[in-house]
Amino acid sequence: MLCYSMFEKKVNGISHTPKNAQYLGKGVLERDLESRFPDKNTEIIMYCGGGYRSALTCDAAQKMGYTNVKSLQNGYKGMIASDWPME
């Protein structure tokens, strides 16, 4: 499982991130996703502050042929409320 932050960089640096999460901004998803993950069956969980941007990026990834992408419901706020392990 890979967890990707859809926060923009200026927001991403403010908060802690889930362990092993990587940054991939919404603005570069289409440009960078295929080079990072050529296997379109890779499980990718995307998140943002509240779940809206990550839902949009999941839709874009699915249109690119990715079959195992998910948007984390309630985003970062949901992670904090669920005591998700942070770095």
C-alpha positions as CSV (number, residue, x, y, z in Angstrom):
1,M,0.0,0.0,0.0
2,L,1.2,3.4,-0.9
3,C,-0.2,6.6,0.6
4,Y,0.0,9.8,-1.4
5,S,-0.6,13.3,-0.2
6,M,-2.6,15.5,-2.5
7,F,-1.9,18.6,-0.4
8,E,-0.1,21.4,-2.2
9,K,3.5,21.7,-1.0
10,K,2.8,24.9,1.0
11,V,0.1,23.1,3.0
12,N,1.9,19.7,3.1
13,G,4.9,21.1,5.1
14,I,2.6,22.3,7.9
15,S,1.3,18.9,9.1
16,H,2.7,15.6,10.1
17,T,2.3,12.9,7.5
18,P,1.3,9.2,7.8
19,K,4.3,6.8,8.0
20,N,5.7,6.0,4.6
21,A,3.5,8.5,2.8
22,Q,4.9,10.3,-0.2
23,Y,4.0,13.7,-1.7
24,L,2.4,13.9,-5.1
25,G,0.5,17.2,-5.8
26,K,-2.7,17.2,-7.6
27,G,-1.2,19.6,-10.2
28,V,1.4,17.0,-11.4
29,L,-0.5,13.7,-10.9
30,E,-1.1,13.1,-14.6
31,R,2.5,13.9,-15.4
32,D,4.2,11.8,-12.7
33,L,2.0,8.9,-11.8
34,E,2.9,6.6,-14.6
35,S,6.6,7.1,-14.2
36,R,6.4,6.4,-10.5
37,F,4.0,3.4,-10.9
38,P,4.1,1.6,-14.2
39,D,2.0,-1.2,-12.7
40,K,-1.5,0.1,-12.9
41,N,-2.7,-2.5,-10.3
42,T,-0.6,-1.0,-7.5
43,E,-2.6,-0.1,-4.4
44,I,-2.5,3.6,-3.9
45,I,-4.4,5.5,-1.2
46,M,-4.7,9.2,-1.8
47,Y,-5.5,11.8,0.8
48,C,-5.9,15.5,1.2
49,G,-7.2,17.8,3.9
50,G,-10.8,16.7,3.8
51,G,-11.2,14.2,0.9
52,Y,-12.2,16.4,-2.0
53,R,-8.9,16.8,-3.9
54,S,-8.0,13.1,-3.3
55,A,-11.4,12.1,-4.8
56,L,-10.6,14.1,-7.9
57,T,-7.2,12.6,-8.2
58,C,-8.5,9.1,-7.8
59,D,-11.0,9.8,-10.7
60,A,-8.1,11.0,-12.8
61,A,-6.0,8.0,-12.0
62,Q,-8.8,5.7,-12.8
63,K,-9.2,7.4,-16.2
64,M,-5.5,6.7,-16.7
65,G,-6.2,3.0,-16.2
66,Y,-5.3,2.6,-12.5
67,T,-7.5,-0.1,-11.0
68,N,-6.6,0.0,-7.3
69,V,-6.7,3.6,-6.2
70,K,-8.7,4.9,-3.3
71,S,-9.4,8.2,-1.7
72,L,-9.2,8.3,2.0
73,Q,-12.6,9.4,3.3
74,N,-12.4,12.5,5.4
75,G,-8.7,12.9,4.4
76,Y,-6.1,14.1,6.9
77,K,-8.8,15.2,9.4
78,G,-10.1,11.6,9.4
79,M,-6.6,10.2,9.9
80,I,-6.1,12.4,13.0
81,A,-9.5,11.5,14.4
82,S,-8.6,7.8,13.9
83,D,-5.1,8.0,15.5
84,W,-3.4,7.0,12.2
85,P,0.4,6.6,12.9
86,M,2.2,9.8,12.0
87,E,5.8,10.7,11.5
